[in-house]
Amino acid sequence: MIKPKISCREATRILLQNEDRTVPLAERLVMRLHQRTCSNCRRFARQVDLMRKAGARWRQYTQG
């Protein structure tokens, strides 16, 4: 069972796992709820997204 309130460490773990595999909907929702109240975790999520996009662009650049 998923706790309704999670720590920043748990939110980070879920966010990073989402990069490698499909995280269950309940965990994603709890993470998003946490991010609505935690500016540090929102910032971290934006940084992870930026790194993912930069990596994708780099792969396109090196293949082309």
Buried (B, 14 or more C-beta within 10 A) or exposed (E): EEEEEBEEEBBBBBBEBBEEEEBEEEBBEBBBBBBEEBEEBBEBBEEBEEEEEEEEEEEEEEEE
